[in-house]
Amino acid sequence: MNSTVGVRQEVSSLVNGMILLLSACSAYIRYKMDDSLRLPLTGDQTAAEAQVVQTENTKGTQAGGKNA
């Protein structure tokens, strides 16, 4: 009976460790996802402004190479 209690404690420690590990992995993945979303916003232009400038530049080059 004494060994049964020891096995139960070991199993509960293992389950607790797995829950903590999965929680830490989830927090790390969430941090990396948020970090990757913030990367384009560094610098003088925001990502939306850079996209508008890039679109305007490509529109001008399609009309015979001159800005219309």
N, C-alpha and C positions, 0 to 999 in steps of 0.2 A: 504494500500500500504506500510505503514511503517513496518508492521509485516512481509510482504513478504521479505523485504530487510534483516531483522533480521534472518529469516529462512535460507535464502541463505548464509548469513555469517556463521551461525552455521554449515550448511552442508559443506561449503568449509573448515571450521576449522576441521571438522571430517575427511574429505577426506585427508587433509594435514597431520593430525595426523596419519592416517592409513598408508600413504606412508612413513612417517618417521619411524614408527614402523617396517614395513616390511623391510625397508632399514637397520635398526639396526639389525634385526634378521638375515638378509642375511650376514651382515658383521661378526656377531658373529659365525654363522655356518661355514663360510669360515675360520675364525680364528681357530676354533676347529678342522676342517679338516686338516689344515696345521700343527697344533700342534700335532695331532695324527700321521701324517706322519713323523714328526721329532723325535718322541719319541724313536724309535728303534736305531737311530743314535747316541744317547748319550753313553758315555763310551769309552773304549779303542778300541773296535772292531766296525766296521760298521755292519749293518744288513747283507750285502752280505758276508762279511768275516765270520760272525757267522754261516751263512747257509752253507758255504763251510766246515767249521770245523765240524759242526753237520753231514753233509752228509758223510764226510770221516770217522767219528767215527762209524756211523751206517753200512757203508760198511765193515769195519773191523770186526764188531761183527757178521755179517751174515756168515762169512766164518769160522764156527766152533769156534767162540768166540775168535779167535786170529787175530791180525792185519796182513794183508797180505803184 
